[in-house]
């Protein structure tokens, strides 16, 4: 069966701007940058995980209908396409400070959570990204945590 996840994708509106952000600010490295004629195959990876790549994909290159591409772009800029990814770090607060110094704008400052410390940002296109310093050991979610998050505890 499967042995790993090799490539995931995230929609971006401008691949050069995406490189400035993901490589220049977040510290990813370019893995592949290939002009395929009909599209630019542009993947990045963390230096610590070169085998796990992220495709910086422009909506519509695969011949989607114009109204579909417009809807994708609209949802993207609203941050409504779902989480781009969650990045782990050994020092959430230090990473937050270093990225702020590079001009990264955050939507949430580092906060202690039952599962560790995390914060949130959006890339220049609206994709939500979380940065997490995972807690060591088992995670317990209390009713107070659920209430603080504005939800109800779900069984199963």
C-alpha positions in Angstrom: 0.0 0.0 0.0 1.0 3.6 0.4 4.3 4.6 2.0 4.0 8.3 2.3 2.4 11.5 1.1 4.7 12.9 -1.5 3.0 16.1 -2.7 0.1 18.2 -1.5 -1.0 21.4 -3.2 -2.1 24.9 -2.2 -3.7 27.4 -4.5 -1.9 30.6 -5.0 -2.7 33.5 -7.4 0.9 34.4 -8.3 3.6 31.8 -8.1 6.4 34.4 -7.8 4.7 36.1 -4.9 4.2 32.7 -3.4 7.9 32.0 -3.6 8.7 35.3 -1.9 6.5 34.4 0.9 7.0 30.6 1.4 10.8 30.6 0.5 11.8 34.2 1.5 9.8 34.4 4.7 8.8 30.9 5.9 12.1 29.2 5.0 10.9 26.6 2.5 13.2 25.7 -0.4 12.3 25.3 -4.1 12.2 21.6 -5.0 11.1 21.7 -8.6 10.5 24.7 -10.9 9.6 23.4 -14.4 7.9 25.1 -17.3 5.5 22.5 -18.7 4.1 24.8 -21.3 0.5 24.7 -20.1 1.6 25.3 -16.5 4.5 25.9 -14.2 5.2 22.9 -11.9 6.5 24.7 -8.8 7.1 22.7 -5.7 8.6 23.7 -2.4 9.7 21.7 0.7 11.0 22.3 4.1 14.7 21.7 4.4 14.0 19.1 7.1 11.5 17.2 4.9 12.6 17.4 1.2 10.6 14.3 0.4 7.3 16.0 1.3 6.6 18.7 -1.2 3.9 21.4 -1.6 2.8 22.3 -5.2 2.1 26.0 -5.5 -0.8 25.7 -7.9 -2.6 28.5 -9.8 -6.3 27.8 -10.1 -7.6 27.0 -13.6 -4.5 25.6 -15.3 -6.2 22.2 -15.8 -8.9 23.6 -18.1 -11.6 24.2 -15.5 -14.6 26.3 -16.6 -14.1 30.1 -16.1 -16.9 30.2 -13.5 -15.2 27.4 -11.6 -11.9 29.3 -11.6 -13.6 32.5 -10.5 -15.3 30.7 -7.7 -12.0 29.1 -6.6 -10.2 32.4 -6.6 -13.0 34.0 -4.6 -13.0 31.3 -2.0 -9.2 31.4 -1.8 -9.0 35.1 -1.1 -11.6 34.7 1.6 -9.6 31.9 3.3 -12.5 29.6 2.7 -10.7 26.7 1.0 -9.6 25.2 4.3 -6.4 24.9 6.1 -3.3 25.0 3.8 -1.2 23.2 6.4 -0.1 23.1 10.0 3.6 23.6 10.5 5.3 22.2 13.6 8.1 24.0 15.4 10.1 23.5 18.6 9.6 27.1 19.6 6.2 28.7 18.6 6.9 32.0 20.3 10.4 32.3 18.8 9.1 31.4 15.4 6.3 33.9 15.7 8.8 36.7 16.6 11.2 35.8 13.8 8.4 35.7 11.2 6.9 39.0 12.4 10.4 40.6 12.0 10.3 39.4 8.4 6.9 41.2 7.9 4.6 38.1 8.2 1.2 39.2 9.4 -0.5 36.9 11.9 -4.2 36.4 12.5 -3.6 34.9 16.0 -0.8 35.3 18.4 0.8 32.3 20.2 -1.7 30.8 22.6 -1.3 27.9 25.1 -3.7 25.1 24.0 -4.2 21.7 25.5 -2.3 20.2 22.6 0.6 22.7 22.8 1.2 26.3 21.8 0.0 27.6 18.4 -0.6 30.7 16.4 -2.1 31.4 12.9 -1.4 33.4 9.8 -2.6 33.6 6.2 -0.4 33.6 3.2 -0.7 36.6 0.7 -3.6 34.8 -1.0 -5.7 34.0 2.0 -4.7 30.4 2.8 -4.8 29.8 6.6 -1.7 28.3 8.1 -1.2 27.3 11.7 2.2 27.0 13.5 2.2 24.6 16.4 4.6 23.6 19.1 3.1 20.2 20.0 2.7 19.3 23.6 4.6 16.2 24.7 2.5 13.5 26.1 -1.3 12.8 26.0 -3.7 15.6 25.1 -6.8 16.2 27.2 -9.6 18.5 26.0 -11.8 19.7 28.8 -15.3 21.1 28.6 -13.7 24.5 29.5 -11.5 24.2 26.4 -14.5 23.4 24.2 -16.5 26.3 25.6 -13.5 28.7 25.1 -13.4 27.6 21.4 -17.1 28.3 21.1 -18.2 24.7 20.4 -19.8 21.7 22.0 -18.0 18.5 22.8 -18.7 15.8 20.2 -18.8 12.1 21.2 -17.1 9.6 19.0 
